[in-house]
């Protein structure tokens, strides 16, 4: 006789087991999260909490914190501990926590997850389905991916180091031990590759992608120097997710290398290294060497020496840009920083590395008054862990901007975009020197059209010599969404402008900021009283950068210049 409560496996109503009840719990709590006014008896929330109360008391969770297949009457049947039975329940418990903030839900989820990653694995800690020796039929090959998917959701909230290690090791096992030359993946994640089908492929891809940090069209790469995808031969962790050298770093070596990025398209790119020092000096001593390196060919595609004198102020981030060409598709790229251990050198801090655009800052590299790291190393705040409103991010007091029009792009996402239309955040650009807000905008929840990252533009005009903060003020509330910041991007405004002029070989070199991909005409006049403009050439702003240079190859003793379009 079936035990009272819960869902049956089938319409025959003879068996109650784990997976239909776990899926019912997960569906109910997710529907509650998307249904304003869902309260009371018969609500989605009512069914979710009652389902968990029944499931926990049913006996399907055994003494080892693993979930067996089902029940005989009202007792655990000792059936197979399928990996997906350990996974779907994690999703339900994670979302119950997101709704209520009750810590016991995460405690229960952590106990089940810990049991699974220590018991349902091979000698190398790689996940094994109990049926693997027999091929697992048509649906069994999918089970492990389901577990990994929901374990990643749990890691996103807890950042439990054991979960990270497990996810990292399983991704590596699949990629190096269970893949053929066509990138097809199999059932045995630790190898050998058996056969290929949709279930095997999609399941193994869950493992490969569980810790993959997002790539967006607005910014293809943005990571803190202390991100776990980078490696470090020397140095110390600093700040939220930075890396640096201090008085104890007395030996030369790589402060940073990796992360072997393969997805950047062939062609020209710009690598931005945000670096600061603890003290300034006019010394020409080279503190660090920056390098972009192709891994397979072992060749350096760009490098630059950074002398101590390159830093105009202490503890102020400087943007060092390496222009490089990615020569070979899918050839892993490294972004290296080599510490020279110069005698008497100051402390040095690498904030982040970003790729392409005029200038960028990772969300984790700014200052935070509220929030915490998420599972993919961005910065987020949510109403369960952050009870007060405050700055999700502010800083960095950026200087070095020429006077002109810019756009600050705030790359943000929410986990629920259609609950209501309340304001969830205010983005602003602040002139630190004047203590004034030069641009701001309130973001309503319905300004987000999905749960993916969106870039919200905020135009402003910069004054030469001033310093600017880019701020995100998060507004909490019982139903506030989780808000995550990946990056802030500085881009050219609508009007192009010159940023400086210099000489190279006796020829004037004009620097300018303009719309990426746009071609501008360069006009010159010997006088402004009155001006007689003539076209002396044109310049196209690289699509990956936002700035360009023009060399006047036929200079005169006195010339004025202007930009025109078209």
VENKAMO-V634516 format. One record per residue. N is the residue number from 0. RES is the residue in one small letter. PSI is psi in radians with two decimals (* if undefined). BURIAL is + if it has 16 or more other ideal C-beta (glycine too) atoms within 10 Angstrom, else -. Layout:
# VENKAMO-V634516
((N,RES,PSI,BURIAL) (N,RES,PSI,BURIAL))
This chain:
# VENKAMO-V634516
((0,x,2.35,-) (1,x,2.54,-) (2,x,2.42,-) (3,x,2.55,-) (4,x,2.93,-) (5,x,-3.12,+) (6,x,2.57,+) (7,x,2.76,-) (8,x,-0.64,+) (9,x,3.08,-) (10,x,-0.20,-) (11,x,-0.30,-) (12,x,0.75,-) (13,x,-0.16,-) (14,x,2.32,-) (15,x,2.19,+) (16,x,-3.12,+) (17,x,-0.87,+) (18,x,-0.73,+) (19,x,-0.59,+) (20,x,-0.66,+) (21,x,-0.76,+) (22,x,-0.64,+) (23,x,-0.76,+) (24,x,-0.84,+) (25,x,-0.77,+) (26,x,-0.73,-) (27,x,-0.79,+) (28,x,-0.57,+) (29,x,-0.65,+) (30,x,-0.65,-) (31,x,-0.72,+) (32,x,-0.30,+) (33,x,0.27,-) (34,x,1.61,-) (35,x,2.46,-) (36,x,0.19,-) (37,x,1.65,+) (38,x,2.89,-) (39,x,3.11,-) (40,x,2.32,-) (41,x,-0.09,-) (42,x,2.89,+) (43,x,-0.70,+) (44,x,-0.73,+) (45,x,-0.84,-) (46,x,-0.66,+) (47,x,-0.82,+) (48,x,-0.62,+) (49,x,-0.64,-) (50,x,-0.78,+) (51,x,-0.71,+) (52,x,-0.74,-) (53,x,-0.80,+) (54,x,-0.80,+) (55,x,-0.64,-) (56,x,-0.15,-) (57,x,-0.45,+) (58,x,-0.05,+) (59,x,-0.44,+) (60,x,2.00,+) (61,x,-3.10,-) (62,x,-0.31,-) (63,x,0.14,-) (64,x,0.39,+) (65,x,2.68,+) (66,x,2.05,+) (67,x,3.01,+) (68,x,-0.71,+) (69,x,-2.70,+) (70,x,2.55,+) (71,x,1.86,-) (72,x,-2.10,-) (73,x,0.51,-) (74,x,2.57,-) (75,x,2.30,+) (76,x,0.04,+) (77,x,0.30,-) (78,x,-3.14,+) (79,x,2.43,-) (80,x,1.33,+) (81,x,2.51,+) (82,x,-0.62,+) (83,x,-0.42,+) (84,x,-0.47,+) (85,x,-0.26,+) (86,x,-0.88,+) (87,x,-0.65,+) (88,x,-0.55,+) (89,x,-0.70,+) (90,x,-0.73,+) (91,x,-0.77,+) (92,x,-0.66,+) (93,x,-0.76,+) (94,x,-0.53,+) (95,x,-0.69,+) (96,x,-0.75,+) (97,x,-0.56,+) (98,x,-0.71,+) (99,x,-0.48,-) (100,x,0.20,-) (101,x,2.04,-) (102,x,-0.48,-) (103,x,-0.49,-) (104,x,-0.72,+) (105,x,-0.59,+) (106,x,-0.80,-) (107,x,-0.77,+) (108,x,-0.73,+) (109,x,-0.67,+) (110,x,-0.77,-) (111,x,-0.80,+) (112,x,-0.75,+) (113,x,-0.71,-) (114,x,-0.72,+) (115,x,-0.77,+) (116,x,-0.15,+) (117,x,-0.35,-) (118,x,-0.55,-) (119,x,0.79,+) (120,x,2.86,+) (121,x,-2.98,-) (122,x,-0.33,-) (123,x,0.12,-) (124,x,0.33,-) (125,x,2.36,+) (126,x,2.38,+) (127,x,2.26,+) (128,x,2.43,+) (129,x,-0.40,-) (130,x,0.14,+) (131,x,-0.54,+) (132,x,-0.39,-) (133,x,0.10,-) (134,x,-0.29,-) (135,x,0.19,+) (136,x,-2.64,-) (137,x,-0.59,-) (138,x,-0.44,-) (139,x,-0.62,+) (140,x,-0.30,+) (141,x,-0.32,+) (142,x,-0.74,+) (143,x,-0.64,+) (144,x,-0.62,+) (145,x,-0.77,+) (146,x,-0.82,+) (147,x,-0.68,+) (148,x,-0.84,+) (149,x,-0.44,+) (150,x,-0.66,+) (151,x,-0.63,+) (152,x,-0.68,+) (153,x,-0.73,+) (154,x,-0.61,+) (155,x,-0.57,+) (156,x,-0.67,+) (157,x,-0.45,+) (158,x,0.72,-) (159,x,2.10,+) (160,x,-0.60,-) (161,x,-0.63,-) (162,x,-0.70,+) (163,x,-0.83,+) (164,x,-0.76,-) (165,x,-0.85,+) (166,x,-0.73,+) (167,x,-0.83,-) (168,x,-0.66,+) (169,x,-0.65,+) (170,x,-0.78,+) (171,x,-0.70,-) (172,x,-0.82,+) (173,x,-0.84,+) (174,x,-0.63,-) (175,x,-0.31,-) (176,x,-0.20,+) (177,x,0.66,+) (178,x,2.43,+) (179,x,-3.04,-) (180,x,-0.22,-) (181,x,0.19,-) (182,x,0.48,-) (183,x,2.48,-) (184,x,2.68,+) (185,x,-2.87,+) (186,x,-0.69,+) (187,x,1.66,+) (188,x,-0.48,+) (189,x,0.16,+) (190,x,2.89,-) (191,x,2.83,-) (192,x,2.26,+) (193,x,-1.41,-) (194,x,3.03,-) (195,x,2.35,+) (196,x,3.11,-) (197,x,-0.71,-) (198,x,-0.79,+) (199,x,-0.77,+) (200,x,-0.87,+) (201,x,-0.60,-) (202,x,-0.85,+) (203,x,-0.55,+) (204,x,-0.49,+) (205,x,-0.73,+) (206,x,-0.75,+) (207,x,-0.64,+) (208,x,-0.06,-) (209,x,-0.64,+) (210,x,0.16,+) (211,x,2.15,-) (212,x,2.60,+) (213,x,2.61,+) (214,x,2.25,-) (215,x,2.75,+) (216,x,-0.58,-) (217,x,-0.57,+) (218,x,1.79,+) (219,x,-0.36,+) (220,x,2.23,+) (221,x,1.88,+) (222,x,2.50,+) (223,x,2.62,+) (224,x,-0.42,+) (225,x,0.14,+) (226,x,2.46,+) (227,x,-0.23,-) (228,x,-0.33,-) (229,x,2.67,+) (230,x,2.73,-) (231,x,2.06,+) (232,x,-0.54,-) (233,x,3.04,+) (234,x,-3.09,+) (235,x,2.64,+) (236,x,2.52,-) (237,x,2.39,+) (238,x,-2.82,+) (239,x,-0.88,+) (240,x,0.77,+) (241,x,-3.11,+) (242,x,2.54,+) (243,x,-3.08,+) (244,x,2.48,+) (245,x,-2.83,-) (246,x,-0.34,-) (247,x,-0.17,-) (248,x,1.42,+) (249,x,-0.15,-) (250,x,2.49,-) (251,x,2.74,+) (252,x,-3.14,-) (253,x,1.99,+) (254,x,-0.47,+) (255,x,2.39,+) (256,x,2.93,+) (257,x,-2.93,+) (258,x,0.36,+) (259,x,0.99,+) (260,x,2.28,+) (261,x,-0.10,-) (262,x,-0.11,-) (263,x,2.30,+) (264,x,2.65,-) (265,x,2.61,-) (266,x,-3.03,-) (267,x,2.55,-) (268,x,2.96,+) (269,x,2.13,+) (270,x,2.13,+) (271,x,2.16,+) (272,x,2.02,+) (273,x,1.98,+) (274,x,2.51,+) (275,x,2.83,+) (276,x,2.76,+) (277,x,-0.23,-) (278,x,2.63,-) (279,x,2.79,+) (280,x,2.73,+) (281,x,0.11,-) (282,x,2.37,-) (283,x,0.03,-) (284,x,2.32,-) (285,x,1.99,+) (286,x,-0.83,+) (287,x,2.75,+) (288,x,2.18,+) (289,x,2.55,+) (290,x,2.43,+) (291,x,2.21,+) (292,x,2.38,+) (293,x,2.26,+) (294,x,-0.84,-) (295,x,-0.75,-) (296,x,-0.31,-) (297,x,0.39,-) (298,x,2.56,-) (299,x,2.19,-) (300,x,-0.23,+) (301,x,2.55,+) (302,x,2.78,-) (303,x,2.48,+) (304,x,2.42,-) (305,x,1.81,+) (306,x,2.77,-) (307,x,-0.62,+) (308,x,-0.14,-) (309,x,-0.20,+) (310,x,2.02,+) (311,x,-0.36,-) (312,x,2.65,-) (313,x,2.52,-) (314,x,0.51,-) (315,x,2.08,+) (316,x,2.38,+) (317,x,2.46,+) (318,x,1.89,+) (319,x,2.15,+) (320,x,2.24,+) (321,x,2.05,+) (322,x,2.27,-) (323,x,2.83,+) (324,x,2.12,-) (325,x,1.89,+) (326,x,-0.55,-) (327,x,2.18,-) (328,x,2.38,-) (329,x,0.15,-) (330,x,2.11,+) (331,x,2.36,+) (332,x,2.48,+) (333,x,2.59,+) (334,x,1.78,+) (335,x,2.60,+) (336,x,2.02,+) (337,x,2.16,+) (338,x,2.18,+) (339,x,-0.14,+) (340,x,0.86,-) (341,x,2.39,-) (342,x,2.28,-) (343,x,0.18,-) (344,x,2.64,+) (345,x,2.99,+) (346,x,2.56,+) (347,x,2.38,+) (348,x,2.17,+) (349,x,2.02,+) (350,x,-0.98,+) (351,x,2.99,+) (352,x,2.27,+) (353,x,2.80,+) (354,x,2.22,+) (355,x,2.87,+) (356,x,2.96,+) (357,x,-0.80,+) (358,x,2.54,+) (359,x,2.77,+) (360,x,2.30,+) (361,x,2.61,+) (362,x,-0.63,+) (363,x,-0.35,+) (364,x,-0.11,+) (365,x,3.10,+) (366,x,2.50,-) (367,x,2.34,+) (368,x,-0.43,+) (369,x,2.78,+) (370,x,-3.05,+) (371,x,2.92,-) (372,x,2.48,+) (373,x,-3.05,+) (374,x,-0.25,+) (375,x,0.38,+) (376,x,0.53,+) (377,x,3.08,+) (378,x,2.25,+) (379,x,2.82,+) (380,x,2.53,+) (381,x,2.74,+) (382,x,-0.23,+) (383,x,-0.61,+) (384,x,-0.22,-) (385,x,1.69,+) (386,x,-0.24,-) (387,x,2.54,-) (388,x,2.76,+) (389,x,-3.10,-) (390,x,1.95,+) (391,x,-0.61,+) (392,x,2.56,+) (393,x,2.72,+) (394,x,-3.06,+) (395,x,0.35,+) (396,x,0.79,+) (397,x,2.30,+) (398,x,-2.97,+) (399,x,0.22,-) (400,x,2.32,+) (401,x,2.70,+) (402,x,2.34,-) (403,x,-3.07,+) (404,x,2.33,-) (405,x,2.97,+) (406,x,2.18,+) (407,x,2.13,+) (408,x,2.12,+) (409,x,1.99,+) (410,x,1.85,+) (411,x,2.77,+) (412,x,2.77,+) (413,x,2.78,+) (414,x,-0.10,-) (415,x,1.98,+) (416,x,-0.01,+) (417,x,0.35,-) (418,x,-0.81,+) (419,x,-2.93,-) (420,x,0.43,-) (421,x,2.76,-) (422,x,2.24,-) (423,x,-0.35,+) (424,x,2.76,+) (425,x,2.17,+) (426,x,2.52,+) (427,x,2.74,+) (428,x,2.18,+) (429,x,2.30,+) (430,x,1.89,+) (431,x,-0.64,+) (432,x,-0.66,-) (433,x,-0.28,-) (434,x,0.62,-) (435,x,2.68,-) (436,x,2.12,-) (437,x,-0.28,+) (438,x,2.50,+) (439,x,2.79,-) (440,x,2.37,-) (441,x,2.34,-) (442,x,2.06,+) (443,x,2.72,-) (444,x,-0.71,+) (445,x,0.02,-) (446,x,-0.35,+) (447,x,2.24,+) (448,x,-0.03,-) (449,x,-3.07,-) (450,x,0.17,-) (451,x,2.87,-) (452,x,2.41,+) (453,x,2.57,+) (454,x,2.10,+) (455,x,2.02,+) (456,x,2.46,-) (457,x,1.75,+) (458,x,2.55,-) (459,x,2.83,+) (460,x,2.26,-) (461,x,2.57,+) (462,x,2.31,-) (463,x,2.34,-) (464,x,-0.17,-) (465,x,2.84,+) (466,x,2.53,+) (467,x,2.43,+) (468,x,2.55,+) (469,x,2.05,+) (470,x,2.52,+) (471,x,1.97,+) (472,x,2.01,+) (473,x,2.36,+) (474,x,2.00,+) (475,x,3.02,+) (476,x,2.83,-) (477,x,-0.61,-) (478,x,0.32,-) (479,x,2.52,+) (480,x,2.82,+) (481,x,2.29,+) (482,x,2.24,+) (483,x,2.33,+) (484,x,2.14,+) (485,x,-0.74,+) (486,x,2.86,+) (487,x,2.30,+) (488,x,2.23,+) (489,x,2.15,+) (490,x,2.80,+) (491,x,2.57,+) (492,x,-2.90,+) (493,x,-0.55,-) (494,x,2.24,-) (495,x,2.78,+) (496,x,2.67,-) (497,x,2.50,+) (498,x,-0.23,+) (499,x,2.95,-) (500,x,2.47,-) (501,x,-3.07,-) (502,x,2.43,-) (503,x,1.96,-) (504,x,0.55,-) (505,x,0.02,-) (506,x,2.39,-) (507,x,2.36,+) (508,x,1.99,-) (509,x,2.20,+) (510,x,2.48,-) (511,x,2.80,+) (512,x,2.35,+) (513,x,3.08,+) (514,x,2.20,+) (515,x,2.31,+) (516,x,-0.12,-) (517,x,2.48,+) (518,x,2.27,-) (519,x,2.53,+) (520,x,2.52,-) (521,x,2.08,+) (522,x,2.62,+) (523,x,2.61,+) (524,x,2.44,+) (525,x,-0.22,-) (526,x,2.80,-) (527,x,0.18,-) (528,x,1.41,-) (529,x,2.90,-) (530,x,2.50,-) (531,x,1.63,-) (532,x,2.39,-) (533,x,2.53,-) (534,x,2.16,-) (535,x,-0.02,+) (536,x,-2.97,-) (537,x,2.84,-) (538,x,2.41,+) (539,x,2.22,-) (540,x,2.17,+) (541,x,2.39,+) (542,x,-0.38,-) (543,x,0.02,+) (544,x,-1.13,+) (545,x,-0.02,+) (546,x,2.79,+) (547,x,3.01,+) (548,x,2.59,-) (549,x,2.28,+) (550,x,2.12,-) (551,x,1.78,+) (552,x,-0.20,-) (553,x,1.23,-) (554,x,2.68,-) (555,x,3.12,-) (556,x,-0.42,-) (557,x,2.15,-) (558,x,2.51,-) (559,x,2.58,-) (560,x,2.67,+) (561,x,2.72,-) (562,x,2.45,+) (563,x,2.66,-) (564,x,2.29,-) (565,x,*,-))
